[in-house]
Amino acid sequence: MLKSSIGLEIHTELKTSSKMFCSCRNDPDEKKANINVCPICMGHPGTLPSANKEAIKKVVKTGLALNCEINRTSKFDRKNYFYPDLPKGYQISQYDQPFCKAGYLEIPASKGFKEMHLKTIRITRIHLEEDTGRLMHPEKADYSLVDYNRAGIPLMELVTEPDLESGLEVRRFAEEFQLIMRYLSVSDADMEKGQMRVEVNISMGARKKLGTKVEIKNLNSFKSAEKAVDYEIKRQSEILKKKGKVIHETRGWNDQKGETFSQREKEQAHGYRYFPEPDLPPVSLDAQVIDSIKAEIPELPAGKRKRFKKEYSLDAKTIEIFIDNRDLGEYFEKVVSEADIDSKEPSKRSSAGKGKIHSVAKLAANYIITDLVGLGTFSEKDCKIDPENFAEFVVLINNGKITSKTAKQILAEMHRTGTDPSNIIKEKGLSQISDQKEISNVIMTVLENQSKAVEDYRKGNKNVLQFLAGQVMAATKGRANPEIVQRLLKDILEK
Ligand SMILES: [Zn+2]
């Protein structure tokens, strides 16, 4: 049985204020070509590069977040090749002493996040280099243009061991890596903008004896990475089934056709004539520096998933929404912590306390994800409802003070004005009616006007009950407690 072994190379543009070896701005949104350039990043003779500390810190931070060993001494090397988007004729990169090595990342191996079976993907290394410029080929022109704004931007490269086995796993790894980059504020890692570029290498073979490696480039979305890998596994398997030979090459991905195509045969490392960069001294990192970078790492997605499940018992889908939208997740946590204080009744604190937090948390999550987000794109800065008021609102629902129908009305009003829910309830008379006598009176009035329905019910048409309940709810403008309405209505009709 043939097994697929897939390794990844992920290039990520780092979010720094200046370029890697000069003080030019690192501005991915610059529209005008060749604005952020200087003699250093253009490789003019006599200029000297100096390494960007912020970029080094970001690579080390990434390495620590991905369980890597950090090399105490690293150095930069020159990778020599000629291409028009490379102004110096070489790229400053790292060859044998990268900043980080031997790490790992765990990804969900099974379909769906429900059964969280994790698979460990080993990370070989993470190193730092500089990006190239960008070539443009105007249509029907017999020339090409080049923009060097991107040349010299700090670029981080992560290389994995060939531990992945399917397109789905590749997508999962890339998605989790992107999340981590964003949590660490290392990069925005937007694939469509080329801030994160995924390359895969695939070989088919029996365990321990890997076949010929094929690389795929130009994958600019998670979906295309997944599809390209699955296509390539099939293509190579078919070649091998027919006793053919897989060629060692680089292939591109055609998204429209949904297939890979041959680009060029693969360059060997010695083709790049690597040698230590003579203009940059080696970089030493002492334990203190590494510890201070470690201290800046926030809670990462994996830890947050576990904590959200344990503390709030939310389902996996809800948790994933809060993981992806950190702002929303933080707002949710503030609401729950406020609600916790509000809803604590001293007698229930020890015994039923936990269950109560869970039910409040679930209500809060539902109202935040569906109703609050439904009212417009959420950002805590612009949201008029502060967490304290939202908490009060959720506790009112949880304690049966307002019905779910009026809840929507109240929330919309809170969203518009920022007023606290009890004021809105008071002003608009929206509190839930649970008083049996009051509800009975309404029911009697409704029944007097619905004699036909009452007759039908008594003749055995039990479906009429829902209709009558609806009439009672309408008469109270949705404020009556629906359970009490049902119970009393039945009692009165069957008397
Ligand atoms: Zn420059």
Residues whose N, C-alpha, C, O or C-beta is under 5 A from the ligand:
A	BS01	ZN	C22 S23 C24 N36 V37 C38 I40 C41
